[in-house]
């Protein structure tokens, strides 16, 4: 009942944390060469186990088979932050399926083993359904409920362990030219399969699937708006994990010659899950460590109080892991960003360069229109002067000489919103909004906090379903398409609260923008890409990094960056992809004066060279006046004004609803004192961030 209720209950009542397992990137990773040397040394030691194991040889074999199960669980928990509390159930399916296929149907040993793993694949796909709908605690409850359901409803069936509870025979493989049917030979066979499983997972982890899984664990929203159908990714990872767990369960059962339903109690899945969380090391070290702790330590321990001591050690280790995770979570994001800023030293250098460079002289202001009020004329002149000054300063900043990713002008098109209405219960967040953001220009969307700007972006990108209205891309209605489908049709975006893959490097973050649309919704494309795709992703990533001046930070984890650098990484991820319309949600938030100028220069160059369209939500009016050709103004979810940037500054409606006289003067550079005060505020904020 628990499993079925969680499967069909309305999702809005089951909203929990996005992930139950906090994925932490280690502060230091062992170099690959050293890992290969350590792996070779460990393999040499494992090869000598039959010479000294004696009566414990079977436990060593079971430990190796169990390490495959831990690898399958680590694929879910450690790679993508998912939860599975039914991994032991997959082991039971593999053990029972192998016995029936090899004994009852007489299939060859290896064929029976592979088919036993494949039997678990559709079960894993069924289990992925709650993984698509649920997160965190509710996903844990669903998977645990499934394990109990399997035990009570299917363990006693003839096609599993039978009603009598008698053990199932697990035959050893037999080859006339190789002795693998005794304990020693079978140990080496399982050792070879463990090495193969670890190698395959290492290849997948370093490839496209590994990046997608880590991205899924960090930010499913960012992954989906990059063009990846995350439901396909979840189904794929659950299927692969179920296959590996079933194979590992069958190998362990064969080592014991006979098994019964009592060997696969669902509560054991909790132990497996806790171990995979608290053990240290990367792939495959965590799996070997967990399997050794679970199987070998009890095998070699004897005494009246051994079980109690092991339980105490296990509990203390779990508490230590929880305290460590909590202590890391207590570190404020500002402190982590400040550390990255101090280490990089880029913010101070940028501000020092900007401070040393003299501002260009103001250009003559245009003449006011004859029918405009004098107050509006004055503000228009000031706004034009400010825009010219900002343009000159941004143009003076150095820009890369190479073109952006996907250079060449894109075909004409537009994002069109017609009669958009979004409700949250009784609150109307956006009401009858109409706007057009064509390619080849920057369109602004401004308004006070709570005006509905981010809600509009969410509706345009498919994260929120509107109650009325339509969203069109190139005159094609995409109102019913999901975020990934809209991204594959050319719509990219950034977020007000930045959505980055913190455990990935800057390069891998940017690469997802180019790789997401290639992976799309095809499971085979999730596993790996064609060589031509890999080359195209590498070129697009390099160009986007160069355009945003992030080349020196390519290998740095995104979690260690400052706010300004993280904003640029999010923009670079969009520029690496084949997007024709970019939705940028407050991209200059957290940037200082020099970074904002640089950001504006990048936006203008992207539009000029690639012909993309940008819909910009921004509170920095200097940036809006500098880059936007048309501006829409929202207030309480309704469109109150649309026109050019000059007209926005001079509009009494906009000034009353959003700008105000003081803000207009600051944005337009009305007085030198006001401009200097704004610069001091930006510099002091940057100094404060570095000081913290």
Secondary structure as UniProt FT lines:
FT   HELIX           2..8
FT   HELIX           11..13
FT   HELIX           32..47
FT   HELIX           49..52
FT   HELIX           54..56
FT   HELIX           57..80
FT   HELIX           87..99
FT   HELIX           100..104
FT   HELIX           109..133
FT   HELIX           136..154
FT   TURN            155..156
FT   TURN            158..161
FT   TURN            163..164
FT   STRAND          168..169
FT   TURN            176..177
FT   HELIX           183..206
FT   HELIX           208..218
FT   HELIX           220..224
FT   TURN            225..227
FT   HELIX           230..256
FT   STRAND          258..259
FT   HELIX           261..264
FT   TURN            266..267
FT   HELIX           268..278
FT   TURN            283..284
FT   HELIX           285..291
FT   HELIX           292..296
FT   HELIX           297..300
FT   TURN            304..305
FT   HELIX           306..330
FT   HELIX           333..344
FT   HELIX           346..356
FT   TURN            370..371
FT   HELIX           374..396
FT   TURN            405..406
FT   STRAND          414..424
FT   TURN            425..426
FT   STRAND          427..438
FT   TURN            439..440
FT   STRAND          442..447
FT   TURN            449..450
FT   HELIX           453..461
FT   STRAND          468..473
FT   TURN            474..475
FT   STRAND          476..477
FT   TURN            479..480
FT   HELIX           483..488
FT   TURN            489..490
FT   STRAND          491..493
FT   TURN            502..503
FT   HELIX           506..519
FT   TURN            520..521
FT   HELIX           523..527
FT   HELIX           531..547
FT   TURN            548..549
FT   HELIX           551..553
FT   TURN            554..555
FT   HELIX           558..560
FT   HELIX           563..576
FT   TURN            577..578
FT   STRAND          581..585
FT   TURN            587..590
FT   HELIX           593..610
FT   STRAND          613..617
FT   HELIX           621..627
FT   STRAND          630..635
FT   TURN            636..637
FT   STRAND          638..643
FT   HELIX           645..650
FT   HELIX           652..654
FT   HELIX           655..659
FT   HELIX           660..668
FT   HELIX           672..691
//
